[in-house]
Amino acid sequence: MTVKELNEYLETSDYPSRFKFIQPFIFEWEVVTSRRGIILVENDPADPGGATFAGLDRHSHPDLNFKSITPTIVCDTYLEKYWNKFDCENHSYSLGEVFYNCCVNCGFGRAGKILQNAKTAGQFLDGQNDFYKRLVEARPALRKFLTGWENRTGALRKYLKV
């Protein structure tokens, strides 16, 4: 499977329009591919989620079979386990999208705590970056992820024009 196949499936689906808008961004940051564009299973020992395919980690999604996964399964999982489950559609535009991104990247618990102190998408992204810095201070082994996390929130600001 390739990211192109995921995005083509997403485009032709009847998913909510905001989900269809933000999901390619999520794929851009969550998916690791080979040089030929094939999505790879990654398994970084420093990642507490364990083996991950298309951003879906084994810890959070133990029932997913990475060997038989399809674009439908990937997109449905993101829609059901994140977008719908955490009611992202019912947040204002941009705030729902940054909240969704954080749920995917940090988990709902952390995203919910950041949301309590943010009235706008920009404030939310500032809070998310502050969380990453505190996390790296507490767990220095995660420092290797900090630049990528900060690049992701910066890219999301541009994507959403926040």
C-alpha positions as protocol buffer text, in pm:
chain_id: "A"
residue {
  index: 1
  type: MET
  ca { x: 0 y: 0 z: 0 }
}
residue {
  index: 2
  type: THR
  ca { x: 115 y: 356 z: -72 }
}
residue {
  index: 3
  type: VAL
  ca { x: 22 y: 700 z: 63 }
}
residue {
  index: 4
  type: LYS
  ca { x: -112 y: 780 z: -284 }
}
residue {
  index: 5
  type: GLU
  ca { x: -353 y: 486 z: -253 }
}
residue {
  index: 6
  type: LEU
  ca { x: -461 y: 606 z: 93 }
}
residue {
  index: 7
  type: ASN
  ca { x: -527 y: 958 z: -33 }
}
residue {
  index: 8
  type: GLU
  ca { x: -707 y: 835 z: -347 }
}
residue {
  index: 9
  type: TYR
  ca { x: -933 y: 620 z: -132 }
}
residue {
  index: 10
  type: LEU
  ca { x: -993 y: 913 z: 103 }
}
residue {
  index: 11
  type: GLU
  ca { x: -1085 y: 1146 z: -187 }
}
residue {
  index: 12
  type: THR
  ca { x: -1346 y: 907 z: -325 }
}
residue {
  index: 13
  type: SER
  ca { x: -1500 y: 824 z: 13 }
}
residue {
  index: 14
  type: ASP
  ca { x: -1805 y: 975 z: 175 }
}
residue {
  index: 15
  type: TYR
  ca { x: -1618 y: 1070 z: 494 }
}
residue {
  index: 16
  type: PRO
  ca { x: -1688 y: 1411 z: 650 }
}
residue {
  index: 17
  type: SER
  ca { x: -1526 y: 1693 z: 452 }
}
residue {
  index: 18
  type: ARG
  ca { x: -1317 y: 1822 z: 744 }
}
residue {
  index: 19
  type: PHE
  ca { x: -1181 y: 1472 z: 807 }
}
residue {
  index: 20
  type: LYS
  ca { x: -1098 y: 1439 z: 436 }
}
residue {
  index: 21
  type: PHE
  ca { x: -919 y: 1775 z: 454 }
}
residue {
  index: 22
  type: ILE
  ca { x: -700 y: 1701 z: 758 }
}
residue {
  index: 23
  type: GLN
  ca { x: -626 y: 1332 z: 701 }
}
residue {
  index: 24
  type: PRO
  ca { x: -368 y: 1382 z: 421 }
}
residue {
  index: 25
  type: PHE
  ca { x: -174 y: 1602 z: 666 }
}
residue {
  index: 26
  type: ILE
  ca { x: -186 y: 1321 z: 922 }
}
residue {
  index: 27
  type: PHE
  ca { x: -63 y: 1071 z: 663 }
}
residue {
  index: 28
  type: GLU
  ca { x: 221 y: 1306 z: 566 }
}
residue {
  index: 29
  type: TRP
  ca { x: 349 y: 1309 z: 924 }
}
residue {
  index: 30
  type: GLU
  ca { x: 256 y: 960 z: 1042 }
}
residue {
  index: 31
  type: VAL
  ca { x: 345 y: 735 z: 747 }
}
residue {
  index: 32
  type: VAL
  ca { x: 694 y: 596 z: 683 }
}
residue {
  index: 33
  type: THR
  ca { x: 760 y: 470 z: 331 }
}
residue {
  index: 34
  type: SER
  ca { x: 1028 y: 288 z: 136 }
}
residue {
  index: 35
  type: ARG
  ca { x: 1207 y: 461 z: -150 }
}
residue {
  index: 36
  type: ARG
  ca { x: 946 y: 310 z: -381 }
}
residue {
  index: 37
  type: GLY
  ca { x: 665 y: 466 z: -178 }
}
residue {
  index: 38
  type: ILE
  ca { x: 545 y: 148 z: -8 }
}
residue {
  index: 39
  type: ILE
  ca { x: 423 y: 205 z: 349 }
}
residue {
  index: 40
  type: LEU
  ca { x: 650 y: 33 z: 599 }
}
residue {
  index: 41
  type: VAL
  ca { x: 594 y: -105 z: 945 }
}
residue {
  index: 42
  type: GLU
  ca { x: 823 y: 92 z: 1174 }
}
residue {
  index: 43
  type: ASN
  ca { x: 932 y: -22 z: 1517 }
}
residue {
  index: 44
  type: ASP
  ca { x: 1144 y: 236 z: 1697 }
}
residue {
  index: 45
  type: PRO
  ca { x: 1248 y: 100 z: 2039 }
}
residue {
  index: 46
  type: ALA
  ca { x: 1206 y: 450 z: 2187 }
}
residue {
  index: 47
  type: ASP
  ca { x: 841 y: 468 z: 2073 }
}
residue {
  index: 48
  type: PRO
  ca { x: 614 y: 338 z: 2350 }
}
residue {
  index: 49
  type: GLY
  ca { x: 346 y: 254 z: 2092 }
}
residue {
  index: 50
  type: GLY
  ca { x: 553 y: -29 z: 1948 }
}
residue {
  index: 51
  type: ALA
  ca { x: 526 y: -142 z: 1587 }
}
residue {
  index: 52
  type: THR
  ca { x: 339 y: 114 z: 1377 }
}
residue {
  index: 53
  type: PHE
  ca { x: 181 y: 106 z: 1030 }
}
residue {
  index: 54
  type: ALA
  ca { x: 50 y: 427 z: 869 }
}
residue {
  index: 55
  type: GLY
  ca { x: 63 y: 593 z: 1210 }
}
residue {
  index: 56
  type: LEU
  ca { x: -148 y: 325 z: 1378 }
}
residue {
  index: 57
  type: ASP
  ca { x: 54 y: 170 z: 1657 }
}
residue {
  index: 58
  type: ARG
  ca { x: 25 y: -180 z: 1795 }
}
residue {
  index: 59
  type: HIS
  ca { x: -26 y: -60 z: 2154 }
}
residue {
  index: 60
  type: SER
  ca { x: -333 y: 150 z: 2069 }
}
residue {
  index: 61
  type: HIS
  ca { x: -468 y: -84 z: 1800 }
}
residue {
  index: 62
  type: PRO
  ca { x: -380 y: -441 z: 1901 }
}
residue {
  index: 63
  type: ASP
  ca { x: -644 y: -596 z: 1674 }
}
residue {
  index: 64
  type: LEU
  ca { x: -505 y: -452 z: 1350 }
}
residue {
  index: 65
  type: ASN
  ca { x: -330 y: -704 z: 1127 }
}
residue {
  index: 66
  type: PHE
  ca { x: -63 y: -503 z: 948 }
}
residue {
  index: 67
  type: LYS
  ca { x: -18 y: -779 z: 688 }
}
residue {
  index: 68
  type: SER
  ca { x: -376 y: -762 z: 562 }
}
residue {
  index: 69
  type: ILE
  ca { x: -457 y: -396 z: 623 }
}
residue {
  index: 70
  type: THR
  ca { x: -632 y: -199 z: 347 }
}
residue {
  index: 71
  type: PRO
  ca { x: -687 y: 173 z: 278 }
}
residue {
  index: 72
  type: THR
  ca { x: -1045 y: 129 z: 402 }
}
residue {
  index: 73
  type: ILE
  ca { x: -925 y: -17 z: 733 }
}
residue {
  index: 74
  type: VAL
  ca { x: -665 y: 258 z: 780 }
}
residue {
  index: 75
  type: CYS
  ca { x: -907 y: 544 z: 706 }
}
residue {
  index: 76
  type: ASP
  ca { x: -1196 y: 388 z: 898 }
}
residue {
  index: 77
  type: THR
  ca { x: -969 y: 340 z: 1200 }
}
residue {
  index: 78
  type: TYR
  ca { x: -864 y: 706 z: 1201 }
}
residue {
  index: 79
  type: LEU
  ca { x: -1224 y: 818 z: 1153 }
}
residue {
  index: 80
  type: GLU
  ca { x: -1376 y: 593 z: 1419 }
}
residue {
  index: 81
  type: LYS
  ca { x: -1098 y: 576 z: 1680 }
}
residue {
  index: 82
  type: TYR
  ca { x: -998 y: 942 z: 1668 }
}
residue {
  index: 83
  type: TRP
  ca { x: -1210 y: 1186 z: 1464 }
}
residue {
  index: 84
  type: ASN
  ca { x: -1553 y: 1055 z: 1569 }
}
residue {
  index: 85
  type: LYS
  ca { x: -1459 y: 915 z: 1908 }
}
residue {
  index: 86
  type: PHE
  ca { x: -1320 y: 1248 z: 2025 }
}
residue {
  index: 87
  type: ASP
  ca { x: -1594 y: 1456 z: 1859 }
}
residue {
  index: 88
  type: CYS
  ca { x: -1350 y: 1662 z: 1651 }
}
residue {
  index: 89
  type: GLU
  ca { x: -1621 y: 1766 z: 1403 }
}
residue {
  index: 90
  type: ASN
  ca { x: -1804 y: 1956 z: 1677 }
}
residue {
  index: 91
  type: HIS
  ca { x: -1508 y: 2180 z: 1763 }
}
residue {
  index: 92
  type: SER
  ca { x: -1465 y: 2503 z: 1568 }
}
residue {
  index: 93
  type: TYR
  ca { x: -1272 y: 2485 z: 1242 }
}
residue {
  index: 94
  type: SER
  ca { x: -897 y: 2465 z: 1303 }
}
residue {
  index: 95
  type: LEU
  ca { x: -939 y: 2387 z: 1673 }
}
residue {
  index: 96
  type: GLY
  ca { x: -1101 y: 2053 z: 1584 }
}
residue {
  index: 97
  type: GLU
  ca { x: -819 y: 1978 z: 1340 }
}
residue {
  index: 98
  type: VAL
  ca { x: -535 y: 2060 z: 1582 }
}
residue {
  index: 99
  type: PHE
  ca { x: -711 y: 1865 z: 1857 }
}
residue {
  index: 100
  type: TYR
  ca { x: -743 y: 1565 z: 1621 }
}
residue {
  index: 101
  type: ASN
  ca { x: -377 y: 1586 z: 1524 }
}
residue {
  index: 102
  type: CYS
  ca { x: -279 y: 1590 z: 1891 }
}
residue {
  index: 103
  type: CYS
  ca { x: -508 y: 1296 z: 1973 }
}
residue {
  index: 104
  type: VAL
  ca { x: -330 y: 1097 z: 1700 }
}
residue {
  index: 105
  type: ASN
  ca { x: 19 y: 1209 z: 1804 }
}
residue {
  index: 106
  type: CYS
  ca { x: -7 y: 1235 z: 2184 }
}
residue {
  index: 107
  type: GLY
  ca { x: -328 y: 1056 z: 2279 }
}
residue {
  index: 108
  type: PHE
  ca { x: -665 y: 1187 z: 2388 }
}
residue {
  index: 109
  type: GLY
  ca { x: -568 y: 1237 z: 2753 }
}
residue {
  index: 110
  type: ARG
  ca { x: -289 y: 1479 z: 2669 }
}
residue {
  index: 111
  type: ALA
  ca { x: -490 y: 1648 z: 2392 }
}
residue {
  index: 112
  type: GLY
  ca { x: -781 y: 1698 z: 2635 }
}
residue {
  index: 113
  type: LYS
  ca { x: -555 y: 1861 z: 2892 }
}
residue {
  index: 114
  type: ILE
  ca { x: -414 y: 2099 z: 2630 }
}
residue {
  index: 115
  type: LEU
  ca { x: -765 y: 2178 z: 2507 }
}
residue {
  index: 116
  type: GLN
  ca { x: -871 y: 2286 z: 2859 }
}
residue {
  index: 117
  type: ASN
  ca { x: -628 y: 2580 z: 2836 }
}
residue {
  index: 118
  type: ALA
  ca { x: -673 y: 2674 z: 2470 }
}
residue {
  index: 119
  type: LYS
  ca { x: -945 y: 2885 z: 2317 }
}
residue {
  index: 120
  type: THR
  ca { x: -789 y: 2897 z: 1968 }
}
residue {
  index: 121
  type: ALA
  ca { x: -594 y: 2664 z: 1743 }
}
residue {
  index: 122
  type: GLY
  ca { x: -284 y: 2880 z: 1786 }
}
residue {
  index: 123
  type: GLN
  ca { x: -305 y: 2857 z: 2165 }
}
residue {
  index: 124
  type: PHE
  ca { x: -355 y: 2482 z: 2137 }
}
residue {
  index: 125
  type: LEU
  ca { x: -42 y: 2440 z: 1922 }
}
residue {
  index: 126
  type: ASP
  ca { x: 157 y: 2655 z: 2167 }
}
residue {
  index: 127
  type: GLY
  ca { x: 40 y: 2429 z: 2449 }
}
residue {
  index: 128
  type: GLN
  ca { x: 129 y: 2118 z: 2250 }
}
residue {
  index: 129
  type: ASN
  ca { x: 483 y: 2248 z: 2193 }
}
residue {
  index: 130
  type: ASP
  ca { x: 515 y: 2330 z: 2564 }
}
residue {
  index: 131
  type: PHE
  ca { x: 409 y: 1973 z: 2643 }
}
residue {
  index: 132
  type: TYR
  ca { x: 676 y: 1832 z: 2410 }
}
residue {
  index: 133
  type: LYS
  ca { x: 946 y: 2039 z: 2581 }
}
residue {
  index: 134
  type: ARG
  ca { x: 835 y: 1923 z: 2928 }
}
residue {
  index: 135
  type: LEU
  ca { x: 822 y: 1563 z: 2806 }
}
residue {
  index: 136
  type: VAL
  ca { x: 1179 y: 1578 z: 2677 }
}
residue {
  index: 137
  type: GLU
  ca { x: 1296 y: 1732 z: 3005 }
}
residue {
  index: 138
  type: ALA
  ca { x: 1135 y: 1444 z: 3194 }
}
residue {
  index: 139
  type: ARG
  ca { x: 1244 y: 1175 z: 2946 }
}
residue {
  index: 140
  type: PRO
  ca { x: 1570 y: 1281 z: 2774 }
}
residue {
  index: 141
  type: ALA
  ca { x: 1571 y: 969 z: 2552 }
}
residue {
  index: 142
  type: LEU
  ca { x: 1283 y: 1129 z: 2361 }
}
residue {
  index: 143
  type: ARG
  ca { x: 1492 y: 1435 z: 2265 }
}
residue {
  index: 144
  type: LYS
  ca { x: 1549 y: 1284 z: 1920 }
}
residue {
  index: 145
  type: PHE
  ca { x: 1178 y: 1337 z: 1845 }
}
residue {
  index: 146
  type: LEU
  ca { x: 1154 y: 1702 z: 1958 }
}
residue {
  index: 147
  type: THR
  ca { x: 1254 y: 1871 z: 1632 }
}
residue {
  index: 148
  type: GLY
  ca { x: 1010 y: 1653 z: 1437 }
}
residue {
  index: 149
  type: TRP
  ca { x: 727 y: 1725 z: 1680 }
}
residue {
  index: 150
  type: GLU
  ca { x: 792 y: 2099 z: 1661 }
}
residue {
  index: 151
  type: ASN
  ca { x: 819 y: 2083 z: 1281 }
}
residue {
  index: 152
  type: ARG
  ca { x: 484 y: 1905 z: 1272 }
}
residue {
  index: 153
  type: THR
  ca { x: 304 y: 2171 z: 1476 }
}
residue {
  index: 154
  type: GLY
  ca { x: 469 y: 2440 z: 1263 }
}
residue {
  index: 155
  type: ALA
  ca { x: 356 y: 2267 z: 945 }
}
residue {
  index: 156
  type: LEU
  ca { x: 5 y: 2234 z: 1086 }
}
residue {
  index: 157
  type: ARG
  ca { x: -5 y: 2610 z: 1153 }
}
residue {
  index: 158
  type: LYS
  ca { x: 75 y: 2668 z: 785 }
}
residue {
  index: 159
  type: TYR
  ca { x: -164 y: 2398 z: 661 }
}
residue {
  index: 160
  type: LEU
  ca { x: -453 y: 2548 z: 856 }
}
residue {
  index: 161
  type: LYS
  ca { x: -335 y: 2910 z: 815 }
}
residue {
  index: 162
  type: VAL
  ca { x: -341 y: 2959 z: 1192 }
}
